[in-house]
Amino acid sequence: MRGDRRQIQAAVLGGADSEEPLMLPLEAIELDAFRQQHEHDTFWCGLLLGGCGGQLTTKLYTDRVCSLIGATEAPSCRLGAW
């Protein structure tokens, strides 16, 4: 795998104020199972993590680690998720 260029790997489940942290798997092969496991969950840039509170979605990469990205247009986040 080339250099790690991910934007963000940690999130919270259910809402921006959630205290339920979540870590995205590093490998693309693990992301499908992760998506199935969390099929009905929503991922958020957690306020308690210092994030902006925006909703996130998973991004599959085969040439680098997978990451979480902004699900909608949002203002700049200091965690780099947008």
ZIKA-V132666 format. One record per residue. PHI is phi in degrees with one decimal (999 if undefined). NEAR is the number of other ideal C-beta (glycine too) atoms within 10 Angstrom. D_LAST is the distance of its C-alpha to the last C-alpha in Angstrom with 1 decimal. Layout:
phi->{PHI PHI}
near->{NEAR NEAR}
d_last->{D_LAST D_LAST}
This chain:
phi->{999 -71.5 -49.5 -78.8 -113.2 -64.6 -87.4 -153.2 -121.2 -108.4 -152.8 -125.3 -95.4 90.4 172.5 -60.6 -89.1 -61.1 -108.3 -102.7 -73.4 -148.4 -115.8 -77.2 -64.1 -78.1 -94.8 -58.2 -64.4 -86.5 -69.2 -60.4 -64.5 -60.7 -63.1 -66.7 -62.5 -110.8 -53.9 -106.0 -96.2 -117.5 -112.0 -136.5 -78.6 -63.0 -64.1 -70.9 -89.4 90.9 -87.2 -89.5 88.4 -77.3 -76.8 -119.0 -137.3 -81.0 -129.1 -88.2 -125.6 -105.3 -104.8 -161.9 -67.7 -70.3 -145.9 -103.5 -130.6 -61.3 -78.4 -138.5 -63.8 -150.3 -63.9 -58.6 -107.7 -70.0 -81.0 86.4 -74.6 -105.7}
near->{11 8 8 10 10 17 15 21 16 17 27 23 15 13 13 18 11 18 9 12 12 19 10 21 16 16 11 15 10 12 18 12 10 16 14 8 9 14 7 5 13 16 23 26 27 24 14 11 15 10 21 18 14 20 17 28 13 18 16 10 14 9 9 14 19 20 20 24 15 20 16 9 7 15 8 10 18 10 18 12 24 18}
d_last->{23.0 21.6 19.5 16.8 13.5 11.3 8.0 9.1 12.5 13.5 13.2 15.8 17.9 18.9 17.0 15.0 18.4 19.5 21.2 21.1 18.9 17.9 17.4 16.4 19.2 19.0 21.1 20.6 24.0 23.1 20.1 22.5 24.5 21.5 20.4 24.1 24.4 21.5 22.3 22.6 20.0 16.6 13.8 11.9 9.9 13.4 14.6 17.4 15.2 13.9 10.6 9.5 11.3 8.9 10.2 9.1 11.0 12.5 12.4 15.8 16.6 20.2 20.0 17.8 16.7 14.8 11.4 9.3 6.2 5.3 8.9 9.0 8.0 7.1 7.5 5.8 5.9 8.7 8.2 5.5 3.8 0.0}
